[in-house]
């Protein structure tokens, strides 16, 4: 999952980015409202983590502009503004969640998992499709009775496919889910990760459409 963090505090931003990377998220970081608006135009990100006290414009203005343009990207506000009126204003402006600083990284990751469940219409931390399930909290995957724990990158790739079961994702689309702007991508990185997942769970867990990309089966595929 690709995350955009908008945070002007260097220490807080660096800590959040590292925690996101450790949890297998691809994290891009900008430090002001203008850069945030530019980054969001690319529609590359799955979730926005938004501070409110930003240079060049208030985070609430960024949020209102985003919703006014019709964007449905989930937004978690991260801010020191802890008043009831502030929380109401943030949620009314279009935030999906509101987290007051200082907060524990574990709570932020839990709220991100909650957003993931809503994006994929999952009732708990497990993402499921047919014979395949993947637990976002433990990174344990189960496919047709075989269970294993995935590496962070393997988890990120499989969860990207499980967000849209039955849909073919190209190499470029998967790379955008796996790697942030500053990260170097090896030419065969996606294939190496898929090979590792298949070795652990079986060759049929991820299907290839030659010349197009990869997918995991949805419920309808399994029913046929």
C-alpha positions, 0 to 999 in steps of 0.5 A: 500500500502506498502512503503519502505523509504530509508533515513539516516536523523533521523528527516526527516525519522521519519516525513515521516514515521509518515505521511505515517502511518497517510495516511494509508500506511504501511511504512518500513524505512531503513537508508543506501544503503546496507539495501535498497538493502536487503529489495528490494530483498523481493519484498514486497513493492509497492513504493520506496522512495529513498534518494540519499545521503546515507551511503555505496553507492549513491542512484543512484547506488541503483536505477541503480542496481534495474532497471538493475535487471528488477524491475519495482517498482515505485521510487520517489527520495527524495533529496536535489540535486536540479540541473538540471543535478541531476534531469536528472540523477535521471530520466534517472537512472529509477526514476518515479518522483523526489522531492527536499527537503525541500518539503511539506508532502502534495505534497509527498502524492499527488505524491504517489497517482499519482503513485497509479493511474498509478499502477492501470491504473486509470485516477484520484484519484478514483479507480473503478471496477464495482459497487465499487469506492474508492477515494484515496484523501478522503477515500470515498467509493461508492458501488452500490449507498451506500457511506461512509468514511472508516477508514485508515485501511479499506481504505488500505485493500480495495485499496489493493483489488482494485489494483487487482480486480478479484484476490484473495488475501490471509490473508498473502498478505493483511497483508503485504499491511497493516502492516510495519515490526515493527507493531504487527498484530492481528490474526483476523485483516483482518477479522475485517476490512472486517467485518467493510467494509461490514457493511458500504457498504454491504456484497457483496462488498468483496467476500470470497473464502473459504480457499484461501482469498478475492477479489472484483469483476472486470468489467467482473464479473459484466457484467456476 
